[in-house]
Every structure is written in C-alpha cells, then in structure tokens.
C-alpha cells in the first residue's frame, strides 16, 4: 500500500533494511531463491561459468547456480565446519571460475572477511547466502554485507520471518539497479515503459508481505536476544552430556545462535538425530535430512571428488532448531529428552 508520498511498503521496507544493515542499497524480492538467482544474473554469471560453492550447504542454496546455466564446484569446509577451506578453494579455481558463493549454515561464517579478500585477489565475485546468519557479525560487520551481494530469505523458520520473501543487500548501485530491473520482467523501474530492458521474470515482493516484514524487522533485536538466550539455555543444560561435544566459538564472528550445535561422538550419529526428531527434538539432519551438498543426487554430475570434511561435519552434527517463541520450560524439556536419549542410545 502507498501513502501520501507515493511510497509503498516495499519502498519503506527497502529503506529500513539498508539502514539496519548499514548498506546503501536493499532490494526486496519474492524469496531467498529469487535473491540468489538475481544476484548471479546481476553479476553476469551464466552458461559456461563456474561458481565455487560450499559442500556444507543446503541444496536450495546451490540450485540457483544450475538455474542460470552455471556449474557448481564444491569446496570443502574449514576444520570446525564454518567457512571454506581456502586451500581447497584455491585448488579448484580455474579459468572458468567467476564467483564464490558463501553459505552461512547455522548462522556461522567462519573467517568470511579472509575468504572475501582471498576471492578478490583471484578476481572472483562473492555472493553471500546469509539467510540463517541474520544478526551474526564479523569484526562488527553484519553477515551479508561483506561480498558483492548478500542474499536473505524471510520465509517461515528464519529469524526474520514474513511467511515468505527475501531481499538482497549491496554497496554497488549498478548491481542494485540490475536486480530491481530483473525482478520486474526486465523492465526498468525508472521509466514508465513496459518494454523489457533485460530478460527477466517476476520476483517482486507483495506489498502485504512487505508490511509484515517491516513489523518483524522492527522487532528483530528482541527476536535475536530471545534466540541467543534460548540457545544459551539449551547449551547450558546439555554441557557434559555423554556423546555430545559443544564447540567453542572461535574466530572473528559474533554468532547469532541460530541453532544449538553439538558434535556427536557416538555410534550411528545420523540415526541418533532421526531418533531425536521422532521424539520431538527438531534438528537439521533428523528432521530435514540435511546432507552435504556434494552428496545430493541431483548434483552428482558435478562432483569430481568428495568433500570429506563437510560430509563428516554434517553426519556428526546435532543442530537443534528451536521453534519461534519457544518457552524456557519447553527448552528444558528438549534438553531432558536429548540427555536421556543420549544416555541410553544403542543403535540396532
């Protein structure tokens, strides 16, 4: 809806996003997938190009690379699972490489600044999928503002949740302009003509969703505080549990506490995650079947060598996704379930 000034909720939402994330340009779009696709196209990435992508990433983050005709090249993760292994990244750069896609899984970035700098020395663009990292900062800079374009989803389940939607952040006015044109059937928003300036699709965010997103953005600080408090509470209750190793925060990032993370030092850890899901403990592996992206059958044609570290991290990681507005009593119930099931875990 527009007011007397002619501004719509989408316009106001974009201005508020830019202020919140300390960038000149924000572009609201219909989904996180749309954000990734527009970022790739705006950076000129298409058929015949290669995009270096994390093996430790959901399939939904990798699919847009294929959608624009480019080839994903899977890169292993760092020792903790956060960020990329720069040695593996360097070894996989070719003359066809055009960009690095960083995916901040579980809100963790690793040393993303170092990776962005490394990519720049090799002439590579950087796209960040920071959907799970809203509230995470790296040396004080918000995740999603380090590379050329940062992409976010605001669908249900994310810390900034408007039901459905997404947005892009960039410091570059040309990239922002290209994304605005591409989201509207390729029509230049600065003119009244319906003649496409570029080939594009409809990726506009509906105004009612923008209104919801604005309200959620205004409450984001409170949402992040609640998330951090609940994750910390769950962590405290799980410390010392047999078979669970809670990793310590390292590096320059200030983590948003997106999910409780624990490495599983026990037999059949994936089966244990599935076992917990059945008992009401939602988690990435057991509930959603997360695997490393280089193990996804749809991507098998693009895997030249397995990313063994990423596979090991996913297969031994318990990442508990706390529901929105979960009470502290519910957090304690989840902790009790995990502790009890870990104590008597004996896979068939």
C-alpha positions as CSV (number, residue, x, y, z in Angstrom):
1,X,0.0,0.0,0.0
2,X,1.2,3.6,-0.7
3,X,0.8,6.7,1.4
4,X,0.5,10.3,0.5
5,X,4.1,10.4,-0.5
6,X,3.6,7.6,-3.0
7,X,5.9,5.2,-1.2
8,X,4.8,1.6,-0.9
9,X,5.5,-0.7,2.0
10,X,8.2,-2.3,-0.3
11,X,9.9,1.1,-0.7
12,X,9.9,1.7,3.0
13,X,11.0,-1.8,3.8
14,X,14.0,-1.4,1.5
15,X,15.0,1.8,3.1
16,X,14.7,0.3,6.6
17,X,16.8,-2.7,5.5
18,X,19.5,-0.5,4.1
19,X,19.6,1.4,7.4
20,X,19.6,-1.7,9.5
21,X,22.4,-3.4,7.7
22,X,24.4,-0.3,7.0
23,X,24.5,-0.6,3.2
24,X,23.4,1.9,0.5
25,X,21.1,-0.5,-1.3
26,X,18.5,-3.1,-0.4
27,X,16.2,-4.9,-2.9
28,X,13.1,-6.8,-1.7
29,X,12.2,-9.9,-3.7
30,X,9.7,-12.8,-3.5
31,X,12.0,-15.4,-1.9
32,X,15.6,-16.3,-0.9
33,X,15.9,-18.4,-4.1
34,X,14.9,-15.3,-6.2
35,X,17.5,-13.3,-4.4
36,X,20.3,-15.8,-5.2
37,X,19.2,-16.1,-8.8
38,X,19.1,-12.3,-9.3
39,X,22.5,-11.9,-7.7
40,X,24.0,-14.4,-10.1
41,X,22.5,-12.8,-13.1
42,X,23.3,-9.3,-12.0
43,X,26.9,-10.3,-11.6
44,X,26.9,-11.6,-15.2
45,X,27.2,-15.3,-14.3
46,X,25.6,-17.8,-16.7
47,X,26.2,-20.6,-19.1
48,X,29.7,-22.0,-19.1
49,X,30.8,-20.2,-15.9
50,X,31.8,-21.9,-12.7
51,X,30.7,-20.9,-9.2
52,X,32.6,-22.2,-6.2
53,X,30.1,-23.3,-3.6
54,X,30.3,-24.8,-0.1
55,X,29.8,-28.5,0.2
56,X,28.4,-27.7,3.6
57,X,25.2,-26.0,2.3
58,X,21.6,-27.0,1.7
59,X,20.6,-28.0,-1.8
60,X,18.3,-24.9,-2.1
61,X,21.4,-22.6,-1.9
62,X,23.1,-24.5,-4.8
63,X,20.2,-24.9,-7.2
64,X,20.1,-21.3,-8.4
65,X,23.6,-21.8,-9.8
66,X,22.3,-24.5,-12.1
67,X,19.2,-22.4,-12.8
68,X,21.3,-19.7,-14.5
69,X,23.3,-22.3,-16.5
70,X,26.5,-22.2,-14.5
71,X,28.4,-25.1,-13.0
72,X,28.7,-25.6,-9.2
73,X,32.2,-26.6,-8.0
74,X,32.0,-28.0,-4.4
75,X,34.5,-26.7,-1.9
76,X,35.2,-28.4,1.5
77,X,34.6,-26.6,4.8
78,X,37.1,-25.4,7.4
79,X,38.1,-27.7,10.3
80,X,35.1,-26.6,12.5
81,X,32.6,-26.7,9.7
82,X,32.4,-22.9,9.4
83,X,33.6,-21.2,6.3
84,X,35.6,-22.6,3.5
85,X,38.9,-24.5,3.3
86,X,41.0,-21.9,1.4
87,X,43.5,-24.4,0.3
88,X,40.7,-26.5,-1.3
89,X,39.2,-23.3,-2.7
90,X,42.4,-22.3,-4.4
91,X,43.0,-25.7,-5.8
92,X,39.6,-25.7,-7.5
93,X,39.8,-22.2,-9.2
94,X,40.0,-22.5,-13.0
95,X,39.8,-20.0,-15.9
96,X,36.1,-20.6,-15.9
97,X,35.6,-19.6,-12.2
98,X,33.6,-16.4,-11.8
99,X,32.3,-16.3,-8.2
100,X,32.4,-17.7,-4.8
101,X,29.0,-18.4,-3.1
102,X,29.3,-18.3,0.7
103,X,26.5,-20.0,2.6
104,X,26.5,-19.2,6.3
105,X,25.0,-22.5,7.5
106,X,23.5,-22.4,11.0
107,X,24.4,-18.7,11.2
108,X,28.2,-19.4,11.3
109,X,30.5,-17.5,8.9
110,X,34.0,-18.6,9.9
111,X,36.6,-16.0,8.8
112,X,34.4,-14.7,6.0
113,X,36.5,-11.5,5.7
114,X,39.6,-13.5,4.8
115,X,37.6,-15.5,2.2
116,X,36.3,-12.4,0.6
117,X,39.8,-10.9,0.5
118,X,41.1,-14.1,-1.0
119,X,38.4,-14.2,-3.7
120,X,39.2,-10.6,-4.6
121,X,42.9,-11.4,-5.2
122,X,41.7,-14.0,-7.7
123,X,39.3,-11.7,-9.5
124,X,36.2,-13.6,-8.2
125,X,32.9,-12.1,-7.2
126,X,31.4,-13.0,-3.8
127,X,27.7,-13.8,-3.1
128,X,26.7,-14.5,0.5
129,X,23.7,-16.6,1.4
130,X,23.2,-15.1,4.8
131,X,19.6,-16.3,5.4
132,X,20.5,-18.2,8.6
133,X,23.0,-15.5,9.7
134,X,20.8,-12.5,10.3
135,X,22.3,-11.0,13.5
136,X,25.7,-12.6,13.1
137,X,28.6,-10.1,12.7
138,X,32.2,-10.5,11.5
139,X,34.5,-7.9,13.1
140,X,31.4,-5.8,13.6
141,X,30.1,-6.0,10.0
142,X,26.7,-7.7,9.5
143,X,26.8,-11.1,7.7
144,X,25.6,-10.5,4.1
145,X,27.4,-7.2,3.7
146,X,31.0,-8.4,3.1
147,X,30.7,-9.6,-0.5
148,X,29.4,-8.1,-3.7
149,X,25.8,-9.1,-2.9
150,X,24.2,-10.6,0.2
151,X,21.1,-12.7,-0.1
152,X,18.4,-13.5,2.5
153,X,15.3,-15.5,2.8
154,X,12.5,-14.3,5.2
155,X,10.3,-17.4,4.8
156,X,8.8,-19.1,7.9
157,X,11.5,-20.6,10.1
158,X,14.1,-17.8,9.6
159,X,14.8,-15.3,12.4
160,X,13.4,-12.5,10.2
161,X,10.1,-14.2,9.2
162,X,7.5,-12.7,7.0
163,X,6.0,-16.0,5.9
164,X,7.6,-15.8,2.5
165,X,10.0,-13.3,0.9
166,X,13.6,-12.3,0.6
167,X,16.0,-9.5,-0.1
168,X,19.4,-8.5,-1.4
169,X,22.0,-6.1,0.0
170,X,24.8,-4.5,-1.9
171,X,27.1,-1.5,-1.8
172,X,27.0,-1.2,-5.7
173,X,24.4,1.0,-7.3
174,X,24.7,-0.9,-10.6
175,X,24.1,-4.3,-9.1
176,X,21.1,-2.9,-7.2
177,X,19.6,-1.4,-10.3
178,X,20.1,-4.6,-12.3
179,X,18.3,-6.6,-9.5
180,X,15.4,-4.2,-9.5
181,X,15.1,-4.4,-13.3
182,X,15.4,-8.2,-13.3
183,X,12.7,-8.7,-10.6
184,X,10.1,-6.9,-12.7
185,X,10.1,-8.8,-16.0
186,X,13.3,-7.0,-17.0
187,X,11.5,-3.6,-17.0
188,X,13.5,-0.5,-15.9
189,X,11.6,0.8,-12.8
190,X,12.8,4.3,-13.6
191,X,10.7,4.5,-16.7
192,X,7.0,4.0,-17.4
193,X,7.6,1.8,-20.4
194,X,6.7,-1.9,-20.4
195,X,9.4,-2.7,-22.9
196,X,12.0,-5.0,-21.2
197,X,15.4,-3.6,-20.8
198,X,16.7,-7.1,-19.9
199,X,15.2,-10.6,-20.0
200,X,13.7,-11.0,-16.5
201,X,10.9,-12.7,-14.5
202,X,8.5,-11.6,-11.8
203,X,10.3,-11.8,-8.5
204,X,8.6,-8.8,-6.8
205,X,7.7,-9.0,-3.1
206,X,3.9,-8.5,-2.5
207,X,3.2,-5.3,-0.6
208,X,1.3,-7.1,2.2
209,X,4.3,-9.3,2.8
210,X,6.5,-6.2,2.9
211,X,4.2,-4.8,5.6
212,X,4.6,-7.9,7.7
213,X,8.4,-7.9,7.1
214,X,8.6,-4.3,8.3
215,X,6.9,-5.1,11.5
216,X,9.2,-8.1,12.1
217,X,12.3,-6.0,11.2
218,X,11.3,-3.5,13.9
219,X,11.2,-6.4,16.4
220,X,14.4,-8.0,15.1
221,X,16.7,-7.0,18.0
222,X,14.2,-8.6,20.5
223,X,14.0,-11.7,18.4
224,X,17.8,-12.0,18.3
225,X,18.1,-11.6,22.0
226,X,15.4,-14.2,22.6
227,X,17.1,-16.6,20.2
228,X,20.5,-16.1,21.9
229,X,19.0,-16.6,25.3
230,X,17.2,-19.8,24.4
231,X,20.2,-21.3,22.6
232,X,22.4,-20.5,25.6
233,X,20.0,-22.0,28.0
234,X,19.8,-25.2,25.9
235,X,23.6,-25.3,25.7
236,X,24.0,-25.0,29.5
237,X,21.6,-27.9,30.0
238,X,23.5,-30.1,27.5
239,X,27.0,-29.4,28.7
240,X,28.7,-32.6,29.9
241,X,26.2,-34.9,28.2
242,X,27.9,-38.1,27.2
243,X,28.4,-38.3,23.5
244,X,27.8,-34.5,22.9
245,X,30.7,-32.1,22.3
246,X,29.6,-28.4,22.3
247,X,32.1,-26.5,20.1
248,X,33.6,-23.3,21.5
249,X,33.2,-20.1,19.4
250,X,36.4,-19.2,17.6
251,X,37.5,-16.5,15.1
252,X,36.2,-13.0,14.4
253,X,32.5,-13.8,14.2
254,X,29.8,-12.9,16.8
255,X,27.3,-15.7,16.2
256,X,23.5,-15.3,16.3
257,X,22.9,-18.6,18.0
258,X,20.7,-19.8,15.1
259,X,20.8,-23.4,16.2
260,X,22.2,-25.4,19.1
261,X,25.2,-27.1,17.7
262,X,26.9,-30.2,19.1
263,X,29.2,-32.7,17.6
264,X,28.1,-36.3,18.2
265,X,30.8,-38.7,19.5
266,X,28.7,-41.8,19.4
267,X,27.8,-44.7,17.1
268,X,25.4,-44.0,14.2
269,X,25.1,-40.3,14.8
270,X,22.7,-39.7,11.9
271,X,20.4,-42.3,13.2
272,X,20.5,-40.7,16.6
273,X,19.4,-37.4,15.0
274,X,16.5,-39.2,13.4
275,X,15.7,-40.8,16.7
276,X,15.5,-37.4,18.4
277,X,13.3,-36.0,15.7
278,X,10.7,-38.7,16.3
279,X,10.8,-37.8,20.0
280,X,10.0,-34.1,19.3
281,X,13.5,-32.6,19.0
282,X,13.6,-30.8,15.6
283,X,17.1,-30.9,14.1
284,X,18.7,-30.4,10.7
285,X,19.7,-34.0,10.0
286,X,17.0,-35.9,11.7
287,X,14.0,-33.7,10.7
288,X,15.1,-32.3,7.4
289,X,17.5,-34.9,6.2
290,X,20.4,-32.5,5.6
291,X,23.5,-33.9,3.9
292,X,26.5,-32.2,2.4
293,X,25.6,-30.8,-1.0
294,X,28.1,-33.0,-2.8
295,X,26.0,-36.0,-1.7
296,X,22.8,-34.7,-3.2
297,X,21.8,-37.0,-6.1
298,X,20.7,-34.0,-8.3
299,X,24.3,-32.7,-8.1
300,X,26.2,-35.9,-8.7
301,X,27.3,-35.0,-12.2
302,X,29.2,-32.0,-10.8
303,X,31.1,-33.9,-8.1
304,X,34.7,-34.7,-9.2
305,X,36.0,-35.5,-5.7
306,X,34.1,-35.8,-2.4
307,X,34.4,-33.1,0.2
308,X,35.1,-35.5,3.1
309,X,35.3,-32.9,5.9
310,X,31.9,-31.4,5.1
311,X,30.4,-34.9,4.9
312,X,31.9,-35.7,8.3
313,X,30.7,-32.5,9.9
314,X,27.1,-32.9,8.7
315,X,26.9,-36.6,9.6
316,X,28.1,-35.9,13.1
317,X,26.4,-32.6,13.8
318,X,23.3,-32.2,16.0
319,X,21.8,-28.9,15.0
320,X,18.7,-28.3,17.1
321,X,16.3,-25.7,15.5
322,X,14.3,-24.2,18.4
323,X,10.8,-23.2,17.3
324,X,9.9,-19.5,17.4
325,X,8.6,-18.2,20.7
326,X,9.5,-21.5,22.4
327,X,9.2,-21.2,26.2
328,X,12.1,-21.8,28.6
329,X,10.2,-24.8,30.0
330,X,10.0,-26.2,26.5
331,X,13.7,-25.7,26.1
332,X,14.3,-27.6,29.3
333,X,12.1,-30.4,28.1
334,X,14.1,-30.6,24.9
335,X,17.3,-30.8,26.9
336,X,16.0,-33.5,29.1
337,X,14.9,-35.6,26.1
338,X,18.4,-35.2,24.5
339,X,20.2,-36.1,27.7
340,X,18.1,-39.1,28.4
341,X,18.2,-40.5,24.8
342,X,22.0,-39.9,24.6
343,X,22.4,-41.8,27.9
344,X,20.6,-44.9,26.6
345,X,21.5,-44.7,22.9
346,X,22.2,-48.1,21.5
347,X,21.6,-48.4,17.7
348,X,20.2,-51.6,16.4
